[in-house]
Amino acid sequence: MLEKIEAIAGRIGNQRHLRALRDGILMSMPLIIIGSFFLIIGNLPITGYNDWLSNIGLAAIFGKIVNGSFGLMAIVAVFGIAYSLAEYYDTDGVADGIVALSSFIIVTPDLVAKAGSGIPYAYVGSGGLFVAILIGLITAEIFRFFVQKNFTIKMPEGVPVAVEKSFAALIPGFMVIVFWSLIYLLLDLFGVQNIHTLLTNILGKPLGALGGSLWGTLVIVALNSLFWFVGIHGANTINPVIQPIWLQNTDANRIAFQAGKELPNIVTNEFMMNFVWMGGGGATIGLVICLWLFVRSKSNKAMGQLSIAPGIFNINEPVLFGLPVVLNFKLVIPFILAPMVSAVITYFAMATGLVAKPAGIVVPWTMPPIISGYLATGGKISGAIIQIITLAISVLIYYPFVKIMDRAELKVEASNKLEESSDSNLMA
């Protein structure tokens, strides 16, 4: 049964479109993190700080930097998704990405003003992610079709490679541009003024119900733990589908935070990465602390010493595969339960206002707990306190199971020691 589940989940995780979606969105992560840095220093929780920044002219500059980095999520994603899928098909990823980017601009409605026209930040950021995903994937497929059918312009030998690639991309690129131009025209004829709004209503609402609610979060957390339990990378399997929703929620909070308004979302990318999955999938920070402080067997002590440092930085592969947690039925209950309890406690603490919501600041997933909670909530101490509470609870959840496992390991070590002593006496 487990082998069948592993095979099915493995195929899902390696499915080319999901991999392209995941890798393409990851291309925007450096810009998102850089933008988050300037969002932090532009909104430090110091009385009079924001007024001082405005007076010296830095507030507007910081805002411009955030919009020009964090706010370009969809632009980078559409290029990255098309590029990643093209690389899988062994076609020209750069040309594919550029054509996809052009197509995205074509289907996005202009914002017209007296000074001229342009594309609103709302659509080149998280608000355009659904369209970016669709265009990136379809563009790569159209491009692949024409390349594999040899509908390309062939250049004679001796022509520079860059020139050859440019001409080879002409016909596939032309067909892609025509395709998306026709889509834009047809939508306009049917009275649909904005493809972004259309896709958000069709796809965003059902996915948003899953990715933005507590019950949906618990389903995702349970699935992530179950995938990891059978040895499959849970994040790589689940995140490509649901992370766009979390990132949209993050960006909505970022925009509200910059404007000084009420933050609309609790479940964001940072809620999951920094508050639910502390220590990695399964909230294994509690497990590695138990192994570090509360075990007696030599093997478990050694594992605790080896796993505590990476565990603090949310890297849990050493304990997942070294202890192991994978296929270890003694630990399956806390491995599923710990992150779910963390999610419930943190969600209600934020919903009731006891803890600040994530402020739209993307904190690197390797940031240690307590620090990450403080930063993710925009410099609120309540973000660090709730992490301390849930960290302690995860330790309590793992503790009895670790002790049962440790007692069994002590018996094995005692038995092995007795056998070694008997063998030594026989040899003597």
Wavefront OBJ file of the C-alpha trace (Angstrom):
o trace
v 0.000 0.000 0.000
v 2.754 2.442 0.992
v 4.667 1.628 -2.180
v 1.618 2.498 -4.287
v 1.097 5.779 -2.425
v 4.781 6.618 -2.809
v 4.710 5.859 -6.547
v 1.594 7.982 -7.141
v 2.841 10.912 -5.056
v 6.261 10.680 -6.675
v 4.684 10.990 -10.123
v 2.657 13.990 -8.965
v 5.743 15.702 -7.527
v 7.716 15.139 -10.728
v 4.918 16.093 -13.109
v 6.491 18.496 -15.600
v 3.887 21.260 -15.363
v 3.903 21.289 -11.567
v 7.707 21.310 -11.547
v 7.750 24.205 -14.009
v 5.221 26.093 -11.885
v 7.272 25.545 -8.727
v 10.630 26.418 -10.307
v 9.204 29.412 -12.159
v 7.722 30.983 -9.039
v 10.960 30.294 -7.138
v 12.734 32.561 -9.632
v 10.886 35.494 -8.086
v 11.952 34.624 -4.526
v 15.197 36.692 -4.514
v 13.237 39.795 -5.528
v 10.503 39.041 -2.990
v 13.029 38.692 -0.159
v 14.907 41.844 -1.224
v 11.616 43.749 -1.358
v 10.717 42.398 2.077
v 13.997 43.736 3.478
v 13.171 47.251 2.317
v 9.598 46.810 3.558
v 11.011 46.056 7.017
v 13.427 48.996 7.155
v 10.738 51.269 5.764
v 8.310 50.344 8.553
v 10.332 49.862 11.724
v 8.155 49.911 14.872
v 9.736 53.103 16.233
v 7.675 56.133 17.200
v 8.156 58.931 14.675
v 10.295 56.771 12.377
v 7.869 56.807 9.439
v 7.459 60.590 9.675
v 11.238 60.998 9.713
v 11.587 58.807 6.592
v 8.935 60.880 4.816
v 10.613 64.153 5.758
v 13.983 63.085 4.358
v 12.409 61.585 1.216
v 13.321 57.944 1.870
v 9.775 56.656 2.431
v 8.855 57.147 -1.241
v 12.153 55.593 -2.379
v 11.651 52.530 -0.167
v 8.118 52.175 -1.499
v 9.418 52.369 -5.051
v 11.985 49.660 -4.316
v 9.330 47.373 -2.819
v 7.025 47.824 -5.826
v 9.949 47.289 -8.191
v 10.988 44.022 -6.552
v 8.249 42.362 -4.509
v 5.650 43.922 -6.813
v 6.988 42.209 -9.960
v 6.124 38.688 -8.862
v 3.897 37.826 -11.845
v 6.308 39.310 -14.409
v 9.129 37.109 -13.168
v 6.858 34.073 -12.742
v 5.489 34.122 -16.306
v 9.026 34.164 -17.697
v 10.249 31.566 -15.192
v 7.398 29.096 -15.728
v 7.699 29.205 -19.524
v 11.482 28.970 -19.259
v 11.372 25.983 -16.872
v 8.877 24.016 -18.971
v 10.820 24.798 -22.155
v 13.999 23.496 -20.521
v 12.172 20.245 -19.751
v 11.214 19.962 -23.427
v 14.755 20.919 -24.475
v 13.560 23.953 -26.430
v 14.873 27.511 -26.192
v 13.942 28.520 -22.649
v 15.024 32.148 -22.955
v 13.041 32.749 -26.161
v 10.064 30.930 -24.679
v 10.194 33.058 -21.532
v 10.476 36.318 -23.480
v 7.506 35.422 -25.697
v 5.480 34.468 -22.610
v 6.343 37.816 -21.035
v 5.226 39.620 -24.192
v 1.967 37.638 -24.184
v 1.343 38.591 -20.559
v 1.686 42.284 -21.440
v -0.656 41.859 -24.415
v -3.540 40.321 -22.452
v -3.198 42.677 -19.470
v -5.432 45.752 -19.703
v -3.747 49.150 -19.711
v -4.295 51.792 -17.093
v -4.972 54.980 -19.059
v -4.358 58.413 -17.542
v -3.634 61.921 -18.789
v 0.098 61.329 -18.512
v -0.126 58.209 -20.692
v -0.921 54.518 -20.290
v 0.750 51.567 -18.633
v 0.176 48.358 -16.691
v -0.927 48.701 -13.043
v 1.295 47.233 -10.348
v -1.727 45.190 -9.259
v -1.355 42.913 -12.291
v 2.420 42.583 -12.508
v 2.466 41.557 -8.841
v 0.530 38.861 -7.018
v -2.748 39.926 -8.671
v -1.432 38.629 -11.980
v -0.151 35.249 -10.782
v -3.029 33.165 -12.150
v -2.664 34.692 -15.614
v 1.125 34.331 -15.403
v 0.787 30.614 -14.617
v -1.685 30.019 -17.447
v 0.316 31.957 -20.035
v 3.633 30.441 -18.973
v 2.394 26.855 -19.290
v 0.377 27.278 -22.515
v 3.099 29.336 -24.214
v 5.680 26.632 -23.562
v 3.337 23.977 -24.998
v 2.607 25.982 -28.176
v 6.299 26.759 -28.593
v 7.199 23.078 -28.148
v 4.614 21.970 -30.721
v 6.022 24.140 -33.497
v 9.629 23.317 -32.660
v 9.019 19.561 -32.548
v 7.075 19.722 -35.830
v 10.053 21.591 -37.346
v 7.987 24.691 -38.129
v 11.047 26.875 -37.656
v 13.358 28.925 -39.842
v 16.599 27.057 -40.499
v 19.743 29.114 -40.979
v 22.773 27.997 -43.030
v 25.878 26.655 -41.319
v 28.324 29.201 -40.007
v 25.653 31.585 -38.732
v 26.313 32.640 -35.092
v 24.353 30.602 -32.552
v 22.558 33.678 -31.162
v 21.313 34.613 -34.639
v 20.284 31.026 -35.355
v 18.262 30.836 -32.133
v 16.580 34.176 -32.838
v 15.356 33.064 -36.250
v 14.373 29.616 -34.956
v 12.082 31.308 -32.446
v 10.338 33.528 -35.012
v 7.557 31.209 -36.191
v 6.779 29.622 -32.773
v 6.921 33.063 -31.149
v 4.687 34.579 -33.828
v 2.072 31.852 -33.323
v 2.121 32.328 -29.560
v 1.643 36.084 -29.882
v -1.214 35.586 -32.375
v -2.854 33.037 -30.050
v -2.884 35.327 -27.024
v -3.896 38.326 -29.122
v -6.924 36.370 -30.328
v -7.733 35.412 -26.730
v -7.627 39.091 -25.767
v -9.849 39.987 -28.759
v -12.404 37.241 -28.035
v -12.653 38.210 -24.375
v -13.208 41.815 -25.397
v -15.942 40.787 -27.868
v -17.720 38.894 -25.060
v -17.492 41.903 -22.779
v -14.719 40.556 -20.557
v -12.511 43.551 -19.918
v -10.004 41.891 -17.628
v -8.622 38.343 -17.906
v -7.074 38.703 -14.455
v -10.463 39.254 -12.821
v -11.962 36.394 -14.831
v -9.331 33.858 -13.754
v -9.357 35.063 -10.168
v -13.113 34.421 -10.008
v -12.860 31.010 -11.709
v -9.729 29.640 -10.042
v -8.966 31.971 -7.187
v -12.116 31.541 -5.146
v -12.085 27.721 -4.797
v -8.316 27.610 -4.281
v -8.529 30.591 -1.970
v -11.052 28.709 0.169
v -8.514 25.910 0.524
v -5.391 28.027 0.891
v -6.845 30.855 2.968
v -8.991 29.057 5.534
v -8.122 27.149 8.691
v -9.763 23.916 7.570
v -7.971 24.065 4.234
v -4.698 24.746 6.026
v -5.178 21.667 8.219
v -5.809 19.508 5.148
v -2.632 20.814 3.523
v -0.583 20.319 6.690
v -1.817 16.736 7.070
v -1.055 15.935 3.430
v 2.408 17.468 3.710
v 3.221 15.295 6.735
v 1.826 12.157 5.111
v 3.903 12.705 1.977
v 7.052 13.212 4.034
v 6.213 10.139 6.112
v 6.381 7.905 3.046
v 9.637 9.548 1.923
v 8.252 12.054 -0.589
v 9.162 15.735 -0.473
v 5.888 17.172 0.808
v 6.601 20.777 -0.140
v 7.569 19.883 -3.702
v 4.336 17.924 -4.088
v 1.865 20.377 -2.551
v 3.356 23.867 -2.842
v 3.180 24.239 -6.646
v -0.612 24.062 -6.440
v -1.296 26.106 -3.314
v 1.682 28.463 -2.880
v 0.392 31.004 -5.449
v -2.592 31.544 -3.121
v -0.319 32.032 -0.105
v 1.851 34.483 -2.034
v -1.200 36.442 -3.163
v -2.330 36.669 0.457
v 1.168 37.760 1.455
v 1.185 40.519 -1.136
v -2.310 41.698 -0.147
v -1.061 42.025 3.434
v 2.070 43.811 2.211
v -0.010 46.400 0.345
v -2.284 46.933 3.354
v 0.724 47.152 5.690
v 2.334 49.835 3.527
v -0.923 51.779 3.483
v -1.395 51.468 7.253
v -4.649 49.522 6.832
v -6.024 46.392 8.524
v -4.236 43.272 7.282
v -6.779 41.127 5.424
v -5.233 37.639 5.656
v -3.993 35.278 8.346
v -2.952 32.334 6.186
v -0.065 33.545 4.068
v 3.223 32.114 2.854
v 4.875 33.292 6.092
v 2.113 31.878 8.294
v 2.873 28.447 6.857
v 6.657 28.638 6.606
v 7.446 30.529 9.811
v 4.611 29.654 12.207
v 3.264 26.224 11.172
v 6.306 24.375 9.830
v 8.855 25.469 12.430
v 11.873 23.244 12.023
v 10.531 21.999 8.684
v 7.675 19.695 7.670
v 6.060 18.071 10.707
v 7.161 20.983 12.931
v 10.187 18.848 13.805
v 11.812 21.589 15.870
v 10.019 19.919 18.816
v 11.428 16.537 17.864
v 15.054 17.655 17.576
v 14.828 19.473 20.931
v 13.547 16.267 22.541
v 16.384 14.301 20.967
v 18.869 16.919 22.109
v 17.695 17.217 25.732
v 15.529 14.300 26.814
v 16.948 10.997 25.513
v 19.380 8.512 27.062
v 20.270 6.079 24.297
v 23.567 6.719 22.553
v 22.134 6.625 19.033
v 19.330 9.073 19.827
v 21.708 11.406 21.675
v 24.008 11.402 18.661
v 21.076 12.166 16.372
v 19.994 15.024 18.632
v 23.474 16.556 18.528
v 23.624 16.195 14.739
v 20.128 17.507 14.014
v 19.756 20.417 16.461
v 21.829 22.948 14.482
v 20.162 22.360 11.085
v 16.791 22.005 12.854
v 17.066 25.533 14.281
v 17.425 26.756 10.685
v 14.373 24.686 9.608
v 16.401 22.017 7.798
v 15.056 18.671 8.942
v 16.325 16.140 6.395
v 18.958 14.821 8.877
v 16.282 13.801 11.382
v 13.732 12.758 8.743
v 16.069 10.267 7.098
v 18.677 9.763 9.822
v 16.525 8.923 12.842
v 14.424 8.186 10.733
v 10.975 9.756 10.833
v 10.185 8.381 7.381
v 8.103 5.187 7.745
v 8.626 5.271 11.508
v 5.134 4.506 12.829
v 6.220 5.388 16.370
v 6.403 9.047 15.299
v 3.632 9.352 12.697
v 1.053 10.741 15.183
v 3.135 13.680 16.496
v 4.553 14.288 13.011
v 1.020 15.035 11.783
v -0.363 16.481 15.021
v 2.360 19.006 15.953
v 2.060 21.280 12.886
v -1.743 21.044 12.951
v -1.859 22.167 16.596
v 0.590 24.981 15.811
v -1.640 26.089 12.937
v -4.810 26.106 15.063
v -3.252 27.962 18.012
v -1.543 30.574 15.834
v -4.618 31.074 13.644
v -6.945 31.769 16.569
v -4.342 33.938 18.291
v -4.144 36.090 15.167
v -7.894 36.017 14.496
v -8.635 37.311 18.007
v -5.987 40.026 17.780
v -3.756 38.597 20.519
v -0.993 38.167 17.954
v -0.229 40.393 14.976
v -0.963 38.949 11.548
v 1.870 38.385 9.040
v 2.663 41.816 7.610
v 3.433 40.683 4.065
v 7.154 40.534 4.773
v 8.717 37.426 3.247
v 11.182 36.038 5.761
v 13.620 33.397 4.407
v 12.405 29.936 5.413
v 15.791 29.232 7.012
v 15.349 32.056 9.534
v 15.307 30.564 13.069
v 12.039 30.648 15.050
v 11.412 33.596 17.383
v 13.453 35.868 15.083
v 11.285 34.897 12.097
v 8.071 35.509 14.051
v 9.214 38.978 15.067
v 10.185 39.901 11.503
v 7.186 38.300 9.759
v 4.718 40.310 11.843
v 6.461 43.590 11.051
v 8.482 43.866 14.246
v 5.761 42.811 16.695
v 6.907 40.971 19.829
v 3.671 38.966 19.785
v 4.929 37.171 16.679
v 7.950 35.907 18.619
v 5.896 35.011 21.708
v 3.430 32.824 19.783
v 6.367 30.944 18.268
v 7.797 30.304 21.733
v 4.404 28.958 22.855
v 3.874 26.681 19.841
v 7.501 25.537 19.983
v 7.001 24.468 23.603
v 3.751 22.709 22.667
v 5.432 20.833 19.814
v 8.071 19.630 22.292
v 5.290 18.396 24.616
v 3.562 16.617 21.718
v 6.723 14.827 20.603
v 8.041 14.116 24.129
v 6.021 10.954 25.090
v 6.572 9.369 21.680
v 10.294 10.103 21.781
v 10.541 8.600 25.274
v 8.788 5.403 24.113
v 11.147 5.181 21.156
v 14.154 5.917 23.365
v 13.250 3.194 25.890
v 13.036 0.678 23.052
v 16.420 1.830 21.744
v 17.950 1.526 25.245
v 16.817 -2.101 25.395
v 18.393 -2.785 22.013
v 21.663 -1.153 23.071
v 21.662 -3.088 26.374
v 21.031 -6.331 24.503
v 23.835 -5.584 22.044
v 26.186 -4.739 24.901
v 25.321 -8.036 26.630
v 25.989 -9.968 23.423
v 29.335 -8.225 22.952
v 30.259 -9.043 26.576
v 29.328 -12.702 26.073
v 31.379 -12.905 22.890
v 34.364 -11.364 24.695
v 34.116 -13.929 27.523
v 33.925 -16.790 25.038
v 37.004 -15.545 23.208
v 38.837 -15.205 26.510
l 1 2 3 4 5 6 7 8 9 10 11 12 13 14 15 16 17 18 19 20 21 22 23 24 25 26 27 28 29 30 31 32 33 34 35 36 37 38 39 40 41 42 43 44 45 46 47 48 49 50 51 52 53 54 55 56 57 58 59 60 61 62 63 64 65 66 67 68 69 70 71 72 73 74 75 76 77 78 79 80 81 82 83 84 85 86 87 88 89 90 91 92 93 94 95 96 97 98 99 100 101 102 103 104 105 106 107 108 109 110 111 112 113 114 115 116 117 118 119 120 121 122 123 124 125 126 127 128 129 130 131 132 133 134 135 136 137 138 139 140 141 142 143 144 145 146 147 148 149 150 151 152 153 154 155 156 157 158 159 160 161 162 163 164 165 166 167 168 169 170 171 172 173 174 175 176 177 178 179 180 181 182 183 184 185 186 187 188 189 190 191 192 193 194 195 196 197 198 199 200 201 202 203 204 205 206 207 208 209 210 211 212 213 214 215 216 217 218 219 220 221 222 223 224 225 226 227 228 229 230 231 232 233 234 235 236 237 238 239 240 241 242 243 244 245 246 247 248 249 250 251 252 253 254 255 256 257 258 259 260 261 262 263 264 265 266 267 268 269 270 271 272 273 274 275 276 277 278 279 280 281 282 283 284 285 286 287 288 289 290 291 292 293 294 295 296 297 298 299 300 301 302 303 304 305 306 307 308 309 310 311 312 313 314 315 316 317 318 319 320 321 322 323 324 325 326 327 328 329 330 331 332 333 334 335 336 337 338 339 340 341 342 343 344 345 346 347 348 349 350 351 352 353 354 355 356 357 358 359 360 361 362 363 364 365 366 367 368 369 370 371 372 373 374 375 376 377 378 379 380 381 382 383 384 385 386 387 388 389 390 391 392 393 394 395 396 397 398 399 400 401 402 403 404 405 406 407 408 409 410 411 412 413 414 415 416 417 418 419 420 421 422 423 424 425 426 427 428
